């Protein structure tokens, strides 16, 4: 049955596409929730199914369709996480602006900086190295690839994994910090 549905999809049958969408949209949403990608989940789902439709001719009936579809979703999710983390990092106050912060704000900022440092410290060796070269030293993907003697796509893969891991860790830590602040305010 599933193979017939995929054959119809490959042939451009829009009703088959609708059936595949109905069959997989909930599974992909659950997958994105596990990645803590709540804010951009709808965009990722839309991009995933749009790509599926555009690339329907690439469906290999001999390979796992689930793996194919979830790989598309994962790639869009990682891009969304990367953009979200870049935005959050760019909006963080600079270290030099701490002098204009109140003592409470400075303490909160320091805790946030400590959380970021701890998250970076947990990264696997190569992902940490790529992250630091890209974010701290400002090297381009091409420069990092040359320096580490790896491909540019490998650099991007390490960077995407690093950003996703940091985002996940920071979202958990931020939640914990907010709970602790609430407890302190209620005391």
Buried (B, 14 or more C-beta within 10 A) or exposed (E): EEEEBBEBBBEEBEEBBEBBBEEBEEEBBEBBEEBBBEEBBEBBBEBBBEBBBEEBEEBEEEEEBEEBBBEBBBBBBBBBBBEBBEEBEEEEBEEEEEEEBEEEEBEBBEBBBEBBEEBBEEBEEBBBBBBBBBBEEEBEBEBBBEBBEBEBEBBBBBBBBBBBBBBBBBBEBBEEBEEEEEEEEEE
